[in-house]
Amino acid sequence: MRENPDYAMTDLADVRALIESYPWATMVSATGNGVVISHYPFLLEESDDDSLVLVSHVGRPDERAHGLGASEIAVVFYGPSGYVSPSWYGVDRAVPTWNFATVHAYGVPEILSDAENLAVLGRLVEHFENPLPNPFTLSISAENTAYAERILHGTVGFRMRITRFEAKEKMSQDKPVDIVERITTALDAPGPYLNPALAERMRRVRA
């Protein structure tokens, strides 16, 4: 990403929060056969220190396409984003922009054993099922556990310690309070650019 100190997200807690809130990510690898891109959900794993550790899995044969474990990959997380019209500014001269929050995480994946992979798959399912009134986890029944163990062999789990990251949060920080208020009001209003998540993010950053 183009460097801009005004929009840099450097607080580790903010980076962690974005990853936890928006776990669906884009995984990018530069291989001998070109650039390989896939999309998977990621979870943060507890670590012994303050470092960020990701876990996920890919469906075979994506692990070979990406060359997982052989070199560094990038995992891109996206927070709220959206178009900002200059008509909302209430000024005579302005141009449109796009507000966004994103994290580019880098590291070398470590391939997991079958047992570790099954545990990660279980965590992923529980993470997304637990908010439901009747969670359908992998271990909900003996039959489902057996089924999960069978399909396990079609996936490859991995762990990636984030060795470096680039994070940016462009939320109209360069605009005065009155213009930000006009933008967030427009984003909250019904219409083609209704985007309450972005409006809320802008208010949080401004606060």
Residue pairs with C-beta under 8 A, 6 or more apart in sequence:
1 102
1 104
1 166
1 168
4 168
4 170
6 173
6 174
7 168
7 169
7 170
7 171
7 173
8 167
8 168
8 169
9 15
9 18
9 101
9 103
9 167
9 168
9 169
10 167
12 50
12 52
14 167
14 169
15 52
15 103
15 165
15 167
16 44
16 52
18 77
18 79
18 101
18 102
18 103
18 167
19 25
19 42
19 44
19 52
19 54
19 77
19 103
19 105
20 44
21 79
22 77
22 78
22 79
23 41
23 42
23 43
23 77
23 127
24 39
24 40
24 41
25 39
25 40
25 41
25 42
25 75
25 76
25 77
25 78
26 37
26 38
26 39
26 75
26 76
26 78
27 37
27 38
27 39
27 40
27 56
27 58
27 66
27 73
27 74
27 75
27 76
28 35
28 36
28 37
28 73
28 74
28 75
28 76
29 35
29 36
29 37
29 65
29 66
29 67
29 68
29 71
29 73
29 74
30 71
31 65
31 66
31 67
32 67
33 65
36 65
36 66
38 58
38 62
38 65
38 66
40 56
40 57
40 58
41 56
41 124
41 128
42 54
42 55
42 56
42 75
42 77
43 54
43 55
43 56
43 120
43 123
43 124
43 127
44 52
44 53
44 54
44 55
45 53
45 54
45 55
45 159
46 53
47 53
47 161
51 161
51 162
52 105
52 161
52 162
52 165
53 159
53 160
53 161
53 162
54 75
54 105
54 107
54 159
54 160
54 161
54 162
55 112
55 120
55 123
55 157
55 158
55 159
55 160
56 120
56 124
56 157
56 158
56 160
57 117
57 120
57 121
57 124
57 155
57 156
57 157
57 158
58 66
58 68
58 155
58 156
58 158
59 154
59 155
60 154
60 155
60 156
62 156
63 111
63 156
63 158
66 73
68 109
68 111
68 156
68 158
69 108
69 109
69 110
69 111
69 158
71 108
72 106
72 107
72 108
72 163
73 106
73 107
73 108
73 109
73 160
74 104
74 105
74 106
75 104
75 105
75 106
75 107
75 160
76 102
76 103
76 104
76 105
77 102
77 103
77 105
78 100
78 101
78 102
79 100
79 101
79 102
79 103
79 169
79 201
80 99
80 100
80 101
80 195
80 197
80 198
80 200
80 201
81 98
81 99
81 100
81 101
81 102
81 198
82 98
82 99
82 100
82 187
82 193
82 195
82 198
83 96
83 98
83 193
84 96
84 97
84 98
84 99
84 172
84 183
85 96
85 186
85 193
86 94
86 95
86 96
88 179
88 182
88 183
88 185
88 186
89 175
89 179
89 182
89 183
90 178
90 179
90 182
91 179
97 170
97 172
98 170
99 170
99 171
99 172
99 198
99 201
99 202
100 168
100 169
100 170
101 167
101 168
101 169
101 170
101 171
101 201
102 167
102 168
103 165
103 166
103 167
104 165
104 166
104 167
105 160
105 162
105 165
106 162
106 163
106 164
106 165
107 160
107 161
107 162
107 163
107 164
108 160
108 163
109 158
109 159
109 160
110 158
110 159
110 160
110 161
111 156
111 157
111 158
112 120
112 156
112 157
112 158
112 159
114 152
114 153
116 157
116 159
117 152
117 155
117 156
117 157
118 138
118 148
118 149
118 152
118 157
120 157
121 138
121 148
121 152
121 155
121 157
122 137
122 138
122 139
122 148
125 136
125 137
125 138
126 135
126 137
126 138
129 135
129 136
129 137
136 144
138 144
138 145
138 148
139 145
139 148
169 201
169 205
171 201
171 202
171 205
171 206
172 179
172 180
172 183
172 202
173 205
173 206
175 183
177 206
180 202
180 206
183 199
183 202
184 199
184 202
184 203
185 199
186 193
187 193
187 194
187 195
187 196
187 198
187 199
187 202
188 194
188 196
188 199
